[in-house]
Each structure stands twice: as C-alpha cells, then as structure tokens.
Amino acid sequence: DEYQWRGPFYFIQGADPQFGLMKAWAVGDTNNGDDEWGEEIKLAEQAVQAINKLNPKPKFFVLCGDLIHGMPGTQWRKDQEQDLKNVLRNTDQDIPLVFVSGNHDIGNSPTRETIDDYCKNWGDDYFSFWVGGVFFLVLNSQLYFDASKCPALKQAQDVWLNEQLAVAEKQKCKHIIVFQHIPLFLRKPDEDHDYFNLENSVRQEIMEKFHKSGIFANF
C-alpha cells in the first residue's frame, strides 16, 4: 500500500540527542566528562511531548545518529542508552521511531562488534522503507568514513544500496530520501574534507550514484 503516493505528509527529524555531551563539553573533556545527562533527558522529554501534540500526526520520527555520547566501551554508555530508551518509550505509539547510527553509537572506526551491539539495541544500521509513495533509505555513514576495521560490512552495504536503488527504479519511484549521520557535504559539493563531512572521492562516488537514481533529498 505504501508504494503509492496518497498526498502530502510530513515526518519529524531530530539528531544528536547525545546523552552526556553537555556536561562533557562544559568541563572541556569530551572523552571522560559525560557522567551527567539530566539536561539532555529534559530536552528529549520536551521533544517527545511536542511531537505527541502534533495534529495531524507525523508519519514517523527519525533520529539521525549520536543517540548517546559515550563511545563504544566507555563507562556510562549503557546507562545513557537506557535513559534515552525510557524517554522515547513515551512517544505516541502511532508514530514509528526510525534510528540512524552515528559515530558515537558505533565508533569513529566501527568494528563488526560495535555495529552488532548497535543493532541489538536500536535495530539495523542500514535499511529502507516506503511511506506514502516515498522511498526512504537509512545508511550507516561511518562505513563511508572509515571502514578499515570492517571492510566486508562496507561492501555489503554497497551491494545492498545498489539493489535498493534498482528496486526504486523498478517501482518508478518519484521521490527518494536518504538519511545518514555524516553529511556528504556541509555547504558545497566540492568543499574540502574534514571531520564533519565525507572524504571527497567517497562523496563524489555516492553523489553520482544518487544523482543517477534521482535521489530527492539527503538528510
């Protein structure tokens, strides 16, 4: 049913709830200062309350990565994850939650173990879904940032992505939207590579693939 366009709809996009970041940033130790996240809990609760009041309801609520601040293997990680889950559990049951992995969720250089742990907690690290005639793709952008510790997983995502774009072409999909944590670029497609975008050659390869497939938007 969702293959067919049925008129305008909207969704809610959030990013970086990152439980633990505010204290770590305030003390100037972003690696070890994340032992408090009460303020983040309050902000996340306010977001959920605001979303629940919306009428008509959004089709879904997507969080585009860095769900928590604690990197894999750090002390407060599990507590941060549980507190975020407790807050999000209050989201209206008619509003599906969509999760995107970020570097704090699976590591700057992810491994099979860190990705497996993420998937156990939040669901697949890449997947697709249809809503109202629009095709949505969720990508694990860390595999494009540094897949040196899990090259086979990057290759698997590449194969999957090509298959999904072929599905969209077969269905004659007019609108495709991609979600990922690390943006292809911040201001312009040919900007220099830094921590907050993808490396130029990787970026160009993905952009060419998206352009050929008629990607509507990349968030």
Secondary structure, 3 states (H helix, E strand, C coil): CCCCCCCCCCCEEECCCCECHHHHHHHCCCCCCCCCCHHHHHHHHHHHHHHHCCCCCCCCEEEECCCECCCCCCCCHHHHHHHHHHHHCCCCCCCCEEEECCHHHHCCCCCHHHHHHHHHHHCCCCEEEEECCEEEEECCCHHHHCCCCCHHHHHHHHHHHHHHHHHHHHCCCCEEEEECCCCCCCCCCCCCCCCCCCCHHHHHHHHHHHHHHCCCEEC
